[in-house]
Amino acid sequence: MRHVTLTTLAIAVVAVAACEQQAADRSPTAPDAGLSFGKSTGGPCDAETARLIATQQADLWRKPELGAAKALFAPVVSNCAANSPVAKSRMLDYIQWTIDNRGAILAQRSGATAGAALLAHWNTVFPFVGYIGQDQPLTVPESIFTSDGAAGVVDGNAQRELTATNAAVTIYAQDAAGDQRDHLIVIYPIAANCLAGTNLHQSGPCFQFSSFPHVDPGFSPKFKAGICQPVHEGEAISLNVPALGHLTGNLTKITENGGAYPTFCSHVASAVPDGSWGGGLLAVTKRLAWVARNAFSVEPLYAVHGGLGGIGERMSPFRAVGLKVFEADFQNDAVESAPANPGVGIWTQFATPPGTILVQALLGQHASKLVVLSQAGGNCANCGGLLLEGHLDSAGVAATTGVYDAEWTSLQDGPTMKAAPFVLRDNEGREIARVTYSVTSSTNIITYNGGNTVLANWVRHVPQRFRIRVNLDTKKTTLWIDDVVKVADASFVANATTFSAIAADFRGIDSGTMGWDDIKVQRLPDN
């Protein structure tokens, strides 16, 4: 007579492990805890747990699979106390066997599905070798056993790819800096708001990528994850500079570019972003807005392919995000008119007569369209002036974490001027950094953050390229002029907490005739 059947086990062990799990793979699609084994047993290598595992095996399989299951698990038991690393490795070999033989699982008398029964079995087997809490697949849902998900064991010394219908991951043989243990890797879809709180726009499905045991310290080489994106043939992903974002703690991090991955992605005719042609006037309007926005994106790598890949060290929820948060090149603006809204982001602008902010065909040695800010109001606090401020695009919240590059080209074309500052600000108007053109003792100089150190000289009519790297995590900036580092790790000018705007702010000062073009702000991948 069996001690206990697979379908009559309680939930005590699950409750204990759930308290330890905390941040590991929470999902509303995870199997009900009542399906998990919960007979209270001893710690790792406990004889009673070993007997329970044997009973569960008999509930899951008949011969010949039952004999194979017992034979494969025997080395786990024999090595458990004496050689834990071997026991853990052999346990994961057994887990792979259970995946391969899931189709032979017997119908459960309780009506539980084969997937639920197998997950319950795993959550007795993993604690047997000491893998508990975040190291066991406690809240993994049955969807890993469907075409929407994937599950497989990866040898730490070998390369393996796991694929679902719309997602994939490749794990590489680990070097000395990586976690060389064997791991169970799972992929499954989760709610689309999995990167909630990020300032970046998100698109497409969200997938949880998880490893058991939890990876420590990380994968080295890093793994490659990819998610198929809902695009039509000939269309690009509906994001400006798409990348995979992933959730680390409560922060959204950005992966390194993994290229067009998975390679098997096809175009998704039924998943039209933001509305469709046949859904009424509102849907058509949304669809037209998406097409207009998509026209500003230049991602030829993804133009005819739906796969978006990223390189990561630790597994977590992944989803596509757009990295470019501001872009203006004035190519679509009419000459002699005020600049219309940029390709990404929005403008705030005003000019106090006789000053003007107008798009021109060229200026000095800059032989393409640009915006020209011409100040003729003089140099005094009450003279009005010019302001052209670009507000960064966001998904509803300001950027508070991560690293951004702000770039532009500018030149001074007037015969005289006092100063012309370009400023980065937060959402309260506090300054992050300031680049200033000025004339001191008849010398044309460029300074940074209000300092007196001359970083470069400017020449009338000659454009120069600027780049400021804003690190919101360290509250530091780095300045390049024409690709040469001029200032490294400068503190924010004020106590700014976000990054929200880039501005040519020429109020109350004689700024001459300044040209501004090719303005971009983009989030960078995280290390």
matplotlib code that plots the C-alpha trace (Angstrom):
import matplotlib.pyplot as plt

x = [0.0, 1.3, 2.1, 0.5, -0.7, 0.3, -3.2, -3.6, -0.6, -1.0, 0.7, 2.9, 6.2, 5.0, 4.0, 7.5, 9.2, 6.9, 8.1, 11.7, 10.9, 9.9, 11.1, 11.4, 9.1, 5.8, 3.1, -0.7, -0.6, 1.4, -0.3, -2.4, -0.5, -2.9, -1.5, 2.0, 3.3, 3.2, 3.8, 6.0, 9.4, 12.9, 15.7, 17.9, 18.6, 15.8, 14.9, 11.2, 11.4, 13.2, 10.3, 7.8, 9.6, 9.4, 5.7, 5.2, 7.1, 4.7, 1.7, 3.2, 4.5, 4.1, 6.7, 9.0, 9.1, 8.8, 11.8, 13.8, 12.7, 13.8, 17.2, 17.9, 17.0, 19.0, 22.4, 20.7, 19.9, 23.2, 25.2, 23.0, 24.7, 28.2, 28.6, 26.1, 27.3, 27.1, 23.6, 22.4, 23.8, 22.2, 18.9, 18.8, 19.6, 16.5, 14.5, 15.4, 14.2, 10.8, 10.4, 11.2, 8.7, 5.9, 3.8, 3.8, 2.4, -0.7, -4.1, -4.4, -7.3, -7.8, -8.2, -4.9, -3.2, 0.1, 1.8, 0.5, 1.4, 5.0, 5.5, 4.4, 6.9, 9.7, 8.9, 9.6, 12.7, 14.5, 14.3, 15.6, 19.0, 18.8, 17.4, 14.6, 13.1, 14.4, 16.4, 13.3, 10.6, 7.9, 5.6, 6.4, 3.2, 2.1, 2.5, 6.1, 4.8, 2.8, 4.0, 4.0, 6.7, 9.8, 11.7, 15.0, 18.1, 21.4, 24.7, 27.1, 29.8, 27.7, 25.7, 21.9, 19.1, 15.5, 12.7, 9.0, 6.7, 7.6, 10.7, 14.0, 17.2, 20.7, 22.9, 26.6, 29.3, 30.3, 33.8, 35.4, 33.5, 30.1, 27.8, 29.1, 26.3, 23.6, 20.3, 16.7, 15.8, 12.2, 10.4, 6.8, 4.6, 3.5, 1.3, 2.3, 2.9, 5.9, 8.2, 5.8, 7.4, 9.9, 9.9, 10.5, 7.7, 7.1, 5.8, 5.0, 4.7, 6.5, 8.2, 9.7, 13.1, 14.1, 16.8, 16.7, 18.9, 19.1, 22.2, 25.0, 27.0, 25.7, 26.1, 29.5, 29.5, 26.1, 23.1, 21.1, 17.3, 14.9, 11.2, 9.3, 7.7, 4.2, 5.2, 3.8, 5.9, 7.9, 7.3, 9.7, 9.2, 7.0, 9.7, 12.4, 15.7, 14.2, 16.0, 15.0, 14.4, 14.5, 13.4, 16.0, 14.5, 12.2, 14.3, 14.2, 17.6, 18.6, 20.3, 23.1, 22.0, 21.5, 20.5, 17.6, 16.8, 15.1, 15.8, 12.6, 10.2, 7.5, 5.4, 2.3, -0.6, -3.1, -1.1, -1.4, 0.1, -2.4, -5.5, -6.3, -7.8, -11.0, -11.8, -13.7, -12.7, -10.9, -8.9, -8.0, -6.8, -4.6, -3.2, -2.4, -0.7, 1.4, 2.4, 3.4, 5.5, 7.0, 8.1, 10.6, 12.2, 15.3, 16.0, 16.9, 18.0, 14.4, 12.6, 11.8, 12.2, 10.2, 12.9, 14.5, 17.4, 19.4, 22.4, 22.0, 23.7, 20.7, 17.3, 14.1, 11.0, 11.9, 10.0, 10.8, 11.4, 12.3, 15.6, 15.4, 13.5, 14.3, 15.2, 15.0, 16.7, 14.3, 14.4, 10.6, 10.2, 9.5, 12.2, 11.5, 9.0, 9.2, 10.1, 7.2, 7.2, 10.3, 10.4, 10.5, 9.5, 7.9, 9.1, 8.4, 9.4, 9.1, 11.0, 10.7, 10.7, 13.0, 14.4, 13.4, 13.5, 13.2, 14.3, 16.8, 18.3, 21.9, 24.0, 27.8, 29.5, 26.5, 25.0, 21.7, 18.5, 18.8, 17.0, 18.5, 18.0, 18.7, 18.9, 18.5, 17.0, 20.3, 21.8, 19.7, 17.5, 14.3, 15.0, 13.1, 14.9, 14.8, 13.9, 13.7, 13.3, 12.9, 10.9, 11.9, 9.3, 8.2, 5.7, 4.2, 7.0, 10.3, 13.6, 15.0, 17.5, 19.9, 22.4, 21.5, 23.5, 22.4, 24.0, 23.7, 25.5, 25.7, 27.5, 27.7, 27.3, 26.9, 29.6, 29.1, 27.5, 27.7, 26.8, 24.6, 24.0, 22.6, 21.1, 19.9, 17.2, 15.0, 11.2, 11.4, 13.7, 16.8, 20.0, 21.9, 24.6, 25.3, 27.5, 28.1, 29.4, 30.8, 33.2, 35.7, 38.5, 37.8, 38.3, 35.6, 35.4, 33.3, 32.8, 30.9, 28.6, 29.3, 33.0, 35.9, 38.0, 38.2, 37.4, 37.5, 37.4, 34.6, 35.1, 32.4, 30.5, 32.1, 29.8, 30.9, 29.5, 28.6, 27.7, 26.8, 26.5, 24.0, 24.2, 21.1, 22.4, 25.6, 24.4, 27.4, 28.0, 30.7, 31.2, 32.6, 33.3, 34.0, 34.4, 37.1, 36.4, 36.6, 35.1, 34.6, 32.4, 31.2, 28.5, 25.1, 24.8, 21.8, 20.1, 18.3, 16.6, 15.3, 16.2, 13.4, 14.5, 17.3, 17.2, 18.8, 18.0, 19.0, 16.7, 18.0, 21.3, 22.8, 23.3, 24.1, 22.9, 23.1, 22.4, 21.2, 20.7, 20.7, 19.6, 19.2, 18.7, 18.9, 19.0, 22.1, 22.4, 23.3, 26.5]
y = [0.0, 3.4, 5.9, 8.7, 9.3, 12.1, 13.6, 13.7, 15.7, 18.8, 22.2, 22.8, 22.6, 25.0, 27.5, 27.5, 27.7, 30.5, 32.7, 32.2, 32.8, 36.5, 38.0, 34.7, 34.3, 35.5, 35.1, 35.1, 32.1, 29.9, 26.6, 26.6, 25.8, 23.1, 21.1, 21.2, 18.6, 19.6, 16.6, 17.9, 16.2, 16.6, 18.6, 17.7, 14.0, 13.0, 9.3, 10.0, 12.5, 9.9, 7.5, 10.2, 10.8, 7.1, 7.1, 10.1, 8.4, 5.4, 7.8, 9.4, 6.5, 2.7, 0.4, 0.8, 4.6, 3.9, 1.6, 4.3, 7.0, 5.0, 4.1, 7.7, 8.9, 6.3, 8.2, 11.3, 9.4, 7.7, 10.9, 13.3, 13.3, 12.3, 14.4, 17.1, 18.6, 15.3, 14.7, 18.1, 17.4, 14.0, 15.4, 17.8, 15.0, 13.3, 16.5, 16.5, 12.9, 13.9, 16.6, 14.2, 11.6, 14.0, 12.4, 9.1, 10.5, 8.7, 10.3, 11.6, 10.5, 14.1, 15.4, 17.3, 17.8, 16.1, 19.5, 20.3, 16.9, 17.1, 20.6, 19.3, 16.4, 18.8, 20.8, 17.7, 16.7, 20.1, 20.5, 16.9, 18.1, 21.4, 23.7, 25.7, 29.1, 30.9, 27.8, 25.7, 26.2, 26.9, 29.2, 28.2, 27.8, 24.9, 27.0, 26.0, 22.7, 24.3, 25.8, 29.2, 28.2, 26.0, 24.0, 22.2, 21.4, 23.1, 21.6, 24.3, 23.0, 22.9, 25.2, 24.8, 26.7, 26.5, 27.8, 28.6, 29.7, 33.4, 33.4, 31.7, 31.6, 30.4, 29.5, 29.1, 26.9, 28.8, 30.1, 30.4, 33.7, 32.1, 29.7, 26.4, 24.3, 22.6, 24.6, 24.0, 26.9, 27.9, 30.4, 31.4, 34.4, 36.8, 40.0, 42.6, 45.3, 43.3, 46.4, 48.7, 52.0, 52.5, 55.8, 53.9, 52.9, 49.1, 46.9, 43.3, 40.3, 39.9, 36.6, 35.4, 33.7, 31.8, 29.5, 26.9, 27.0, 30.8, 31.9, 33.0, 35.1, 35.3, 33.8, 34.2, 34.3, 36.0, 34.3, 35.6, 36.0, 36.9, 37.6, 37.7, 41.1, 41.7, 43.2, 42.9, 42.0, 45.1, 46.9, 47.8, 47.2, 50.0, 51.5, 54.0, 52.0, 48.8, 46.8, 44.2, 45.6, 43.3, 43.8, 43.7, 44.2, 47.1, 48.7, 48.2, 47.5, 47.5, 44.5, 44.7, 44.3, 40.7, 41.3, 39.7, 36.8, 34.3, 33.5, 31.6, 34.6, 35.1, 38.2, 38.4, 39.3, 39.3, 41.6, 45.1, 47.6, 50.1, 49.4, 48.0, 49.0, 47.1, 48.2, 51.4, 55.0, 55.0, 51.9, 53.4, 56.6, 54.7, 52.6, 55.7, 57.3, 54.1, 54.2, 57.9, 57.2, 54.1, 56.2, 58.0, 54.7, 53.6, 50.0, 48.1, 45.1, 44.5, 45.8, 42.4, 40.3, 40.0, 38.8, 41.1, 39.8, 40.9, 39.8, 39.3, 38.0, 37.2, 36.0, 37.9, 39.3, 40.6, 42.9, 45.2, 48.9, 51.9, 53.6, 56.9, 59.5, 62.6, 63.3, 66.4, 66.9, 69.4, 67.6, 67.6, 71.3, 74.1, 76.7, 80.1, 78.5, 77.7, 74.0, 71.6, 68.9, 66.7, 63.1, 62.0, 64.2, 67.6, 71.3, 74.2, 77.4, 81.2, 84.1, 87.7, 90.0, 91.0, 87.5, 84.5, 80.7, 79.6, 76.6, 77.4, 75.5, 76.0, 78.1, 78.8, 75.6, 73.5, 72.5, 71.0, 72.1, 73.2, 75.5, 79.0, 81.0, 84.6, 87.0, 90.7, 91.7, 92.6, 91.5, 92.3, 90.5, 91.9, 91.8, 88.5, 86.2, 82.8, 79.4, 76.1, 73.3, 69.6, 67.5, 63.8, 61.3, 58.9, 56.3, 58.6, 58.9, 60.8, 59.0, 58.4, 55.6, 54.5, 56.2, 58.5, 60.1, 63.6, 64.7, 67.7, 69.8, 73.6, 76.6, 80.3, 82.4, 85.9, 88.5, 89.3, 87.6, 87.4, 83.8, 80.9, 78.1, 74.6, 73.0, 69.6, 69.7, 67.6, 67.8, 70.5, 72.7, 71.9, 71.8, 68.6, 70.1, 73.2, 73.9, 77.5, 79.4, 82.8, 85.5, 86.5, 89.1, 88.8, 85.0, 82.6, 79.9, 76.9, 76.2, 73.6, 73.9, 77.6, 77.0, 79.2, 76.4, 76.8, 73.3, 74.3, 77.3, 77.9, 79.4, 81.4, 79.4, 76.1, 73.4, 71.2, 68.0, 67.7, 64.7, 64.6, 61.3, 61.5, 58.9, 59.1, 56.4, 58.2, 61.8, 62.4, 63.6, 63.3, 65.7, 65.0, 67.7, 66.4, 62.9, 64.0, 63.7, 67.1, 66.5, 63.2, 62.4, 65.9, 66.2, 67.5, 71.3, 71.2, 68.5, 67.1, 63.8, 63.0, 63.7, 65.4, 68.2, 69.5, 73.2, 76.1, 78.7, 82.1, 84.2, 87.6, 87.4, 88.3, 84.9, 86.0, 83.7, 80.1, 77.0, 73.8, 70.4, 66.6, 66.5, 63.1, 61.6, 57.9, 55.4, 53.2, 49.5, 48.7, 46.9]
z = [0.0, -0.9, 1.9, 0.0, -3.5, -5.9, -5.7, -2.0, -0.8, 1.2, 0.8, 3.8, 2.0, -0.7, 1.9, 3.5, 0.1, -1.0, 1.9, 0.7, -2.9, -2.6, -6.0, -7.9, -10.9, -9.5, -12.2, -12.1, -14.5, -12.1, -11.0, -7.9, -4.8, -4.0, -6.9, -5.4, -3.0, 0.6, 2.8, 5.6, 5.2, 6.5, 5.0, 2.1, 1.5, 3.9, 3.6, 4.0, 1.1, -1.0, -0.4, -1.2, -4.5, -5.3, -4.6, -6.8, -9.6, -9.3, -9.6, -12.7, -14.8, -15.5, -16.9, -18.7, -17.9, -14.1, -14.1, -16.1, -13.6, -10.6, -12.2, -13.1, -9.6, -7.7, -8.1, -6.8, -3.6, -3.3, -3.7, -1.9, 1.4, 0.3, -2.9, -3.2, -6.5, -8.2, -6.7, -7.9, -11.4, -11.6, -10.3, -13.2, -15.6, -14.1, -14.6, -18.3, -18.5, -16.9, -19.6, -22.4, -21.0, -20.0, -22.7, -20.8, -17.6, -16.4, -16.1, -12.5, -10.4, -9.1, -12.6, -12.4, -15.7, -16.6, -16.4, -13.0, -11.6, -13.0, -11.6, -8.2, -8.5, -9.4, -6.2, -4.2, -6.1, -6.0, -2.2, -1.8, -3.0, -1.2, -3.9, -2.2, -2.4, -5.5, -6.5, -7.1, -9.8, -7.2, -9.1, -12.7, -14.7, -16.8, -19.9, -20.0, -21.4, -24.2, -27.5, -25.8, -23.4, -23.1, -20.5, -20.6, -18.6, -19.7, -18.8, -17.5, -19.9, -23.0, -25.3, -25.7, -27.2, -25.9, -28.1, -27.7, -30.5, -30.0, -27.8, -27.4, -25.3, -26.0, -23.1, -23.7, -22.1, -19.0, -18.3, -14.9, -14.2, -14.8, -13.0, -14.2, -12.5, -14.5, -14.6, -15.5, -17.9, -18.5, -20.7, -20.4, -21.4, -18.6, -18.4, -20.9, -18.2, -16.8, -17.1, -15.3, -14.1, -16.9, -18.8, -22.1, -24.4, -24.5, -27.3, -28.0, -25.7, -22.4, -21.4, -18.2, -18.6, -15.4, -14.3, -11.4, -9.4, -9.4, -11.3, -9.1, -9.8, -13.3, -16.8, -18.4, -21.3, -21.1, -22.6, -25.6, -25.2, -27.9, -28.4, -31.7, -32.3, -33.7, -37.1, -40.6, -43.6, -44.7, -41.4, -38.7, -35.0, -33.7, -31.4, -31.9, -31.6, -30.2, -27.6, -24.9, -21.5, -18.4, -14.9, -12.2, -8.7, -9.4, -12.1, -15.9, -17.3, -21.0, -22.6, -25.0, -28.6, -29.6, -33.2, -35.0, -32.7, -32.7, -36.3, -36.8, -36.2, -38.8, -39.5, -37.3, -39.4, -36.5, -34.1, -35.6, -33.1, -31.6, -33.7, -37.1, -40.5, -39.8, -36.3, -36.8, -37.0, -33.7, -34.6, -38.0, -36.3, -33.9, -36.8, -38.8, -35.8, -35.4, -39.1, -38.8, -35.8, -37.4, -40.4, -38.2, -37.1, -38.9, -37.9, -41.1, -39.1, -38.0, -41.1, -42.5, -39.4, -36.2, -33.9, -31.3, -29.2, -26.2, -24.3, -20.5, -17.4, -15.3, -16.2, -15.5, -17.4, -20.8, -23.2, -26.1, -25.3, -27.4, -26.5, -28.5, -26.4, -28.5, -32.1, -34.3, -37.6, -39.2, -42.6, -42.8, -41.7, -44.1, -44.5, -42.9, -40.6, -36.9, -36.3, -36.0, -33.5, -33.7, -34.8, -31.2, -28.3, -28.4, -28.5, -26.2, -28.0, -28.0, -29.5, -28.3, -31.3, -33.0, -32.2, -34.3, -34.3, -37.9, -40.0, -42.6, -45.6, -44.3, -42.1, -42.4, -43.2, -42.2, -45.6, -44.6, -42.9, -39.3, -36.9, -36.5, -33.3, -34.1, -31.1, -31.7, -28.4, -26.7, -23.4, -20.4, -17.9, -19.2, -22.9, -23.5, -25.8, -27.3, -25.9, -27.9, -25.4, -26.4, -23.9, -23.9, -25.0, -22.3, -21.4, -18.7, -16.2, -16.3, -16.6, -13.1, -13.7, -16.4, -18.7, -21.6, -24.4, -25.5, -28.8, -31.1, -33.7, -33.3, -34.7, -34.1, -37.3, -35.9, -36.0, -32.3, -29.3, -25.5, -24.6, -25.9, -23.4, -24.2, -21.1, -19.9, -17.3, -15.1, -14.9, -12.2, -14.3, -12.4, -14.4, -15.1, -17.4, -19.4, -22.5, -23.2, -26.2, -25.1, -26.0, -23.3, -23.9, -27.6, -27.5, -28.6, -26.0, -24.9, -21.2, -19.1, -16.2, -15.6, -15.0, -16.3, -17.8, -21.6, -23.1, -26.7, -29.0, -31.5, -34.9, -36.6, -39.3, -38.2, -36.8, -33.8, -32.5, -28.8, -26.7, -23.0, -21.2, -18.3, -15.7, -13.5, -11.2, -10.2, -10.9, -13.1, -16.7, -19.3, -22.2, -25.6, -28.2, -31.7, -30.2, -27.8, -24.0, -22.5, -19.0, -17.2, -14.3, -13.5, -10.9, -11.9, -11.8, -9.5, -7.4, -10.5, -10.1, -13.6, -17.2, -19.0, -21.4, -23.7, -24.5, -26.3, -23.6, -24.8, -22.5, -21.4, -23.2, -26.6, -28.2, -31.7, -34.5, -33.4, -35.5, -34.0, -35.7, -35.4, -31.8, -30.2, -26.8, -26.3, -23.4, -23.4, -22.6, -19.0, -18.1]

ax = plt.figure().add_subplot(projection="3d")
ax.plot(x, y, z, "-o")
ax.set_aspect("equal")
plt.show()
